[in-house]
Amino acid sequence: MISDAIIRMVKYPPELIPDSWFGAVPLLAEVAPPILDLKRIPPYLLALTGIEVSPNLSATVIMRLRYDDIRFEELTAAMPLSVATPMPGAWFLPAKQFLYLNLMDTVGIATYPIFYSVWAQIPTIAHKMVHGITLSRDEQDIANKLGVANSVDKGILPIPINHLMEREYYVLGEETKSRAVALPAPNTDIPIESIFARANEFIVLTRIAASITGFAQNVQVIIDRDDDHNYVTMPTFPLTTLLGGEVACFVPAMSEIRLHALYTAGAPVAMNFRYTIKRIRLTNILRARFGLVSKDEIPGDCYEKVVAGIL
């Protein structure tokens, strides 16, 4: 489950954190505790995206959402089942204070799966201007020097995340990997693979899928990156290896990503996992964004432009 503590582990923003859930959706009541409930977690800006549900399981399940002051609910019956028809719903729910996702049902259902992802990023000066966040004295000086307010008013800042990725994250390689893993006993942690970065690059986990197993066995996939153990732990039951059944993510690591799995009950499990890794060139822009260098360690005004959100 994505919690405040997980968000505070974000160190190479923006990061897209994946998560999934399955369980009973009660009659005329919401799932407790909520599936996603993030509140007031400065300095991060968040965005809920990539929500996938299974409308064929119950035509009566209702999804309730909140991002900051906007609240709404939607009946899942008409939402596309991505595994059958790969048409993911259009979701981008940005928030700086409240981000909420939960389910309820008008008849009650015993087992219902859902998966989704949350973007987390440190706001630039441009983001702060758009979202009404007070600038520090140093930030105001940078904004005045670089004319950030004018660019924000024109609508060319802040830079959208997808544009940022295409423009500044130079891909040196992209690898889709597949592993068959035997899980011999409950609560036994089994490695899937460790992937290492080379010099002057970092690696990013961008997608992960898993073959279908019984919900009672509750297979968990665990993502470690660098020194962050159990950065992501999520059940695989909502995922599949079919088209549309993988969860999107963007989990960077400077040295290593480790994937492993375990299950909690029942007979031994044989699982297939599929995941994608990108190798990305570590540039001065990204060193500045990740806080790996100080202002004086890179040339020109690169650092200030990254802080401003121009780069």
N, C-alpha and C positions, 0 to 999 in steps of 0.2 A: 504494500500500500504506500502511495506517495504521501509522505507526511512533511510537516515543517522541517523536521530534522534532515530529511533527504534533500529538500530544496536547498538547505544551507550547505550541503556538500557539493553543490555546483561550483566548480572552480575554473572551467574553461568555457565561459558562456559565448553564444547561446548554446544550451544543451536541451535536447528533446528526450525526456525521461519516459520510458514506456511503463505501462502497468496493465493488469488484467484482474478480473474478479469473477467468481461464480458462487452461487449460493441460492438460498431460498428467498423469494420475494414475497413478503407477507400480504395477507388480505387487508386492503384498505389502510395500509401503513407503509412507511418507508423502511428500507433496510437500515438496521442499526448495528454497529455504528455506520455512518454514511460511507459510501464507496470512495468518495473524494470530498474532502472538506478542508480547504486551506484558507487561513485567515491572517491578514495583516502580517506579511512577511517581507518587510523592507530589508534590503534595498531592491529586491528582485521584482521584475515584471514577469507575469505568467500569461500563458495562453493555452487553453484546453483545445485539443485538436484530435483528429483521427478516431473519433468514437465509432465503434462497430458493435452492433447488437445482433440478436437472432430473432427476428420477428416471427419466424415460422414456429417457434416454441410456444409462444403465447401471444394472441392478438390483443391481450388486455393489459400488457405491461406498459407502464407510463414512466417516462424518463423526466426527472426534474433537474433543472439546471439553474445556476446563478453565476453571473460574472459581474462583480461590483454591484451596481444598483439595478441591473436587469435580471429579472426572474421570469422563467417560463417553464412550461411542461409540454411534452410531446408524446403522443401515442406511438409506440414503436411498430405497430402493425404495418404501416405503409413504408417503413424504412427498408432500403434495399439490403438483401442478404448478400454480403460481399463475396462469400465463398461460392455461391451459385452464379451470381452476376457481379463481376468485379466493378462496382460503382460505389465507392466510398462516399458517405455523406459529406457535405461541405460544412466543416466545423472549424471556426477560429474564434474562440471566446477569450479575449484579452482581459486581464485583471491586475490591479495593483493592491487590492484589499481583500476581496472575497472571490473564491473559486469553488464551486460546489457541483457535484454530480451524484445523483442517487436514483433509485428505482422504487416504484410501488406497483401494486397490482390490484385490480378490482375483483379478482377471484382467488388469488394466491397461486404460486407456482413453486415447485420443490427445488428445481435446479435451473438457473438461468445464467448464461455467460455474457460477459462484456469485456472489451478491451479498448484502450485509449492511450493518448500520450499528452504530456504537458511540456510546453516550451518554458524555459526559465532563462532570463538574461538580466545582466546588470544594466540599468538604464543609462544611456549616454545623456549628454546635455540636451540634445535634440529631443530624446524621449521625455526628459523631465519637463521641457517646455510644453510639449503636447499634453502631458498628463497632469500638469499643474503641480509638479514637485519643486520645492524651493531649491534654488541653486546656492552653492557655497560661494564665498567671495572669489576664490580661485576659478571656479567654474564660470562665474559671471564675467571675469576678466577674459577668459578664453572665448566665451560666447561673443563678447564685444569685438575681440581681435579678429575672429574668423567670420563674423557676420552670420552666426547660426540662426538668429531670430528671423532674418530675411528669408533664409532657405526653408525654415519651418513654415513661414507664412505662404511661401510659394507652393508648398506641398511636396518638395523634393527630398525633405528630411522629415522623420527618420527613415533610414533605408530599410525596406522590408527584409525579413529574414531570408526568404528565398533568393532575393537579389544579392544579398550579402554573400550567401553561399556560392552562387555562380560567379561572382565577381572577384572574391578574395580567397577562396579555398581551392587552391590549385591541386587537382587530384593527380597523384603520381601512379595510382593503381586502384582498382576496385575488384574485390575478390568475393564471390559467393561460395560459401563453404557448406558442406553437408557431412554430418556425422551420425553414425548409428551407435547408440550407447546402451549398454546393459546396466540396469539398476538392480543389484542383487538382493538388497534387503532394505526394509524401511529405515529412514533416518541415516542412511549411509551416503555421504557426500562423494559423488563420482565426477572427476574432471571430464569436461568435453573437449576443450582446447585452450591453450594459451597462445596469444598472438603478440608479437613484439614489434615495436617501432624501430626503424633504422635511424642512422644519424641524419639530422636536419629534416626530420619528418615526424608527424604524429599520426596515430591511427584512430579511426572512429567506427564504432558499431552503429550501423544505420538501419538494420532490419533483423528481425528474429522470428522464426516459425518453429512449430513442433508438431509432431504427429499426434493424433487423437488417442487419448487413453481414458480409462474410467475415471469419473469424477471422484469416486471414493478413495482412489489411490493418491490423489492430490499431488501430482508431480510438480515440483517447483524448479524453475530455471533461475540461476543466480549469476549476476554480472558483477565482477570485481574490476576495478580499473586502478592502476598504479597502487597506491597504498590504501585505497578506499575499498575495504572488504564489505561484501553484501551491499554494494551501492544500490543495486536493484535486485529484489527477490519477488517473483510473481508466479502464479500458477499457470501451467501450460494448457489446462483444459479448455479455455476459450479460444486457443489458437489452433491452426491446422497448417499442414504443409501444402494445401491446395492454394490456387491463385486467390489472393485476397484475404487469406487467413493469417498473414504475418503482421506483426505490430511494428510500426515505424518508430525509429529512435535516432538520436544523434548524441552518442556518448563518446566524447574524446578521451584519449589517454596519451600521455607523453611517452610512456615506456611500455606498458603492457595492459592487455585486456584478457581476463581469465573468465571462461564460462564453465560452470559446473551445474550439477543437478542432483536432486534427491526426491524421494517420495515418502509419504508418511504412514501408509497403511497398505495391507493386502499382499498379494503375491508379487514375485519379481516382475520387473517391467523392462521391456525392450522399446527404446524410443529412437525416433529420427529427429534430428535438429537441423535446421537450415538458417544461416545467418550471413550477413554481408558486412564486409570490412572495407573501408576506404583508407588509403594512405595519402596523406596530405602534406604538402611542403610547409615547413615552419618558417614563416616570413616575419619581418619586423612588425608588420601590422598585427599579426596574430600574437606575436610575443607581447606586444603592448596590450592587446585586448585581454590576454590571459594573465596579465600581471607578472610576467616572467622577467621583465626588464623595467628599469626606471627611465625617466625622461631623458637623462643624460647618456644613456647607453645606446641610443639609436639616433641616427642623424636627422637633421632638419626638424620640421614641425610634425613629424609622423605621430609622435605620442599625443600631442595636443589634438590633432585631427581625429585620432581614435577616440579620445575622451569626449570630444565634441559630437561624434557620430557622423562626421563627414567621410571617414574611412571605416 
